[in-house]
Amino acid sequence: MNLASVIHALDGETLVPGEAYEEEPVGHVVASDLMSDVLTVNEDRVVLLTALASDQALRTAQMIGALGVIVVNNKHLPSSMRRIAAETGLTLARTPLPQFEACCRLGAVLSPGGREPR
């Protein structure tokens, strides 16, 4: 499942389609608001799911080599986040879902045998 499909599964809105938007399959989802915890992630093809609507989330995603950032709770994102996402090639999206529900949906669709929502 690619990043575009993940965002669709979360009823999300893509604000900046990054370089891996439709290309790379998503390998892992990291859900955290503590960027220091995110920095400990050592996985490939990661998507960061967070309630942190700041440039720090994108900078941290860039440091771990993530495909993109999805901000939960339909938060308003500063224009600087869009600019940084475009400069770094990261996908930036938001979803109206709370973080827990977003994780549950992604667990269902990303697990082996999972089905994409209609």
Residue, then its C-alpha position, 0 to 999 in steps of 0.5 A: m500500500n502506498l502513501a496515497s492509499v494510506i492517506h485515503a484510508l484515513d479520510g485524509e487530505t494531502l497537502v504536499p505530495g512528496e517524492a514517494y507519494e505513489e511510488e514507495p510502499v509503506g513499510h511501517v507507521v510510527a505514531s508519536d507526539l514525542m519526536s525524541d521517541v521517533l528518533t529511535v526508529n530504525e525502520d525503512r519506508v516509515v510514515l509518521l502519524t502525529a498530533l504535533a503540527s510544527d516544523q519539528a515533526l517534518r525535520t524529525a521525519q527527514m532525519i529518520g528517512a520517513l516517507g511523510v508525515i500525517v497530522v491527526n485531529n484535522k489540525h491547522l498546519p502552519s505554512s512553514m510546514r508546507r514549505i519544508a515538506a516541498e523542499t525536502g520531498l516529504t509528503l504532508a497530509r492531515t486527517p480528521l481522525p484522532q490518533f488512536e482511530a487512525c492507528c486502528r484503521l491502519g492496523a486493519v489495512l496494513s496487516p497481512g490480509g487487510r482490506e483497503p476501505r471502500 
